[in-house]
Amino acid sequence: MNATIAIASGKGGTGKTTVALNLAAVADQPVKLLDCDVEAPNDHLFIKPGRVEERVSMVMIPEFDQERCDGCGRCKQHCRFNAIAVLGGKPMLFPELCHSCGACVPVCPRGAISEAQRSIGVARRGTKDHISLIYGVLDVGEAKSPPLIGDVKSALKDGAEGIDGQEWTGLTIIDAPPGTSCPVVAAVKHSDYLLLVTEPTPFGLHDLRLAVGMAQALGLKHGVIINRCDLGDGALVRDFCVANRIPLLAELPFDRRVAEAYAAGQIPAVAVPDIASAYRRLYQRIDEVMAS
């Protein structure tokens, strides 16, 4: 398969990471697994890669020349994110609010603003067997994760942009953050197919509706997986999928062995081989719906 498959969920705790890990484990070809949940990455706890490469992720922020600045406040007026204040006739930056748009630089009439780099986290890469894992770790207290998610995804590009130094055209699996906010959009956009993992509860269906709306807004082909399908009312999700013509790709029952393997830091499809066939069938279903 030559495709980028993103895996998301409207809420946390549905089993999104479990699905991502199992799909990567049963793939019959080399696969890149991107953990874009940079605020709480955990795929590496299961892949356990050997040597890990690391690159610091940087964003641009304004830097003020206080001697040139006359305190006119135009930089503050043009900042849409309220990241600049002018106190006592001098500008002050709140870097956590800055979106690195650069709008403040050209509007300064005295040329008192330049740009400097600021670290927001790190992107890391390691390999285990046929899986090449790339993940980000956002700095504690950092408010904006999309730039770091972009750096994780840039590892699929050429060596000048990525951290692994080679073009990639094979199978890519993206483990997105939970929810439907900006970090999720940054993770899943431009994917070839989006898997939405849900649970058969009213809460799960509510957030699935939000996730489907996001997929439609981004123009992404998408399908649904019901995880722990026997621990709730699966008809809720099935009826929703039928009514909205959304492919129901798989229904995965609760299996205590899966929970035990996950709790022990093992990939369930490896620790419990008889469930691997369900994920191989899932690849077949994805192929079918992508071709339709």
Secondary structure as UniProt FT lines:
FT   STRAND          4..8
FT   TURN            12..13
FT   HELIX           16..26
FT   STRAND          31..35
FT   TURN            38..39
FT   HELIX           43..47
FT   STRAND          53..64
FT   TURN            66..68
FT   HELIX           74..78
FT   TURN            80..81
FT   STRAND          84..87
FT   TURN            88..89
FT   STRAND          90..93
FT   TURN            95..97
FT   HELIX           104..107
FT   TURN            109..110
FT   STRAND          113..128
FT   TURN            129..130
FT   STRAND          131..138
FT   TURN            140..141
FT   HELIX           146..153
FT   HELIX           154..156
FT   TURN            159..161
FT   STRAND          171..175
FT   HELIX           182..188
FT   TURN            189..190
FT   STRAND          193..198
FT   HELIX           202..218
FT   STRAND          222..227
FT   TURN            228..230
FT   HELIX           234..243
FT   TURN            244..245
FT   STRAND          248..252
FT   HELIX           256..263
FT   TURN            264..265
FT   HELIX           268..271
FT   HELIX           273..275
FT   HELIX           276..291
//
